[in-house]
Amino acid sequence: MSIKLSKVGFHTLVMDQGRKHTRSLGIPTSGVIDLFQYWWANGLVGNFDFSGSGPPVLEIISGGVEMRFLHPHQFALTGSRGEFTLDGNRISTHTTYFAQKGQVLEIRSITRNGTVYLAIDGQWKVDRTYGSASADILSPFPGTSGSLLRKNTLIDIEPTMQYISHKRGSPEYVEPMAPADQYTLRLTAGPELSMINIPKNQLLDRCFTITRASNKMGLRLDSELKPEFQQSKMISSIVVPGTLQWPVGGNPILLLPNCQTTGGYPRIGVVVDADMWKLAYIGAGDRIKFKWVTRDEALYLRKYQLGQFIQAWNQTFKQPLRHHLLLY
Amino acid sequence: MNYRIYSLSENSLVVQLPPEISESQIRFLFQLKSAINKLNWRAIVEVMVTFHELSILFDITAIDIDELKEEVVRMIEDQSGELSEDAVDCREIFIPVCYEEEMALDKDRLVRKTGLSFSDIVELHQNSSYLVYMMGFLPGFMYLGGLNQKLFCPRLEVPRPKIEVGSIGIADDQTGIYPMESPGGWNILGRTPLTLFQYHQSRGTRNGATPSPDAHFVRPLDIIKFTPITRQQYDELQNVSIGEFQLIHSKA
């Protein structure tokens, strides 16, 4: 046994890139929201290959998390800023650390609505469902693939103890997003956009506040706009994470990776893949604005962002990023 | 064939047919799905069919979307008109349902809304054949078509916070089974003791194992028939798998 969680905070989960082949079965993809920070955390502990569901990490969204290393391990934290300690000494994110047997890692606090990814080197012997370790807490999946981590859980990780050789720390490019007053998400038009009687631009002038009713399936947005709908019924159709749904007479819902696979509400737009990562750092009380982009612009943003990331990766790590797929 | 093709997200291509729920349309979409799967393009992550759409999720760095689109259009044109007989799957799956009072939580409401006696409701419900259109909403949830019009009943005004696994319900023009415990607003008229949703489980270090749809007994285009059972049979059938039940039923 390799680490023991003595405190689990509010919501700590095992995550990886999720299940990409199970939508036809009605099974959500799940998986991390910020793939870039997930990849980076893994790079820092010597994982460079992301075929399949990729290596598991811990996804932590609150302080009050404490764990003891029962074997020596290398680990790294990425994502939001916060207060993190190893045996009481402050440590930072985006850096590889070496923990001795018996040392205690604490996640004391995380910035509001933040997410931290903890990568630990070695082979994780955890429950996998459909090949993925990602926790889908809404499905009756076994062990940690279907539930929150509980206090005193042991996570079995077989140490590889290969010496990780790369430049210490990370370039500024991969530093986390600072909390802001409002966030802009870029959208491409959805197939039912024309179902609502609302000039496309009117959506842009508004700020939407995220309500407390939000969960892992989706962010529920509060809106003063009450658009009229051309028709009241639509046939259940595919939805993907990032889809902005607008139920007739209701408030919009922005779907997250744990969302259902089909939905019967008008699909107004879809967040571009280059902006999906932001959703890991946005939550109840935050305000978002939308900006429409064309498909060509979305493809450009995606290419640019991946290019920048890979450049930072190659400057830091000796091995290339492999089999990574920016798909939700 | 009247259709349009659009992208839902950067990594997807969707074929959309007219907005209607019809057996010929769903069969066409599943035939198209199997033709696309036969291409064996590694860049295709998944092909998913819903009532009137077929969605292809793919790795945009490994495939040219225009090339994919061209190929799909060619396939649609090829397939239009001819419904190859071999692709028409006619499996009949029997699912035992206990319609007794304690399982039929919305008995009174269904009687009130349909104007029928509960025994008539049960009879109409079990005498129909239901086509599995697709899986979605919840893992293992089947969208069934073919509910008798006399049984159409609107959803509960206030959804129940918890519905037992195996509960059979009616919502508007649909009937379905809750594959797991969940909140829900369907009118519950019975419950099956069978486990309908099972998952692959592996404890180990291997990454990326892909699921086989065969692991799930019921598949789209199967025909579902409900057979009534008593409370005692309900208890006896606990822990029986849906596959085992088909053998039991064929012998009976």
Interface residues (C-beta under 8 A of the other chain):
Chain A: D16 R19 K20 H21 T22 R23 S24 L25 G26 I27 P28 S51 G52 S53 G54 P55 Q123 W124 K125 V126 D127 R128 T129 Y130 G131 S139 P140 F141 P142 G143 E158 T188 G190 P191 M234 I235 S236 S237 I238 V240 G242 T243 Q260 T261 T262 R267 V270 V272 D273 R295 A298 L299 R302 L325 L327 Y328
Chain B: Y6 S7 L8 S9 E10 N11 S12 V14 Q16 P19 E20 I21 V45 E46 V47 M48 V49 T50 F51 H52 E53 S55 L57 D59 I60 T61 M134 M135 G136 F137 L138 P139 G140 F141 Y143 M180 E181 F197 Y199 H200 Q201 S202 R203 G204 T205 R206 N207 G208 A209 T210 P211 P213 H216
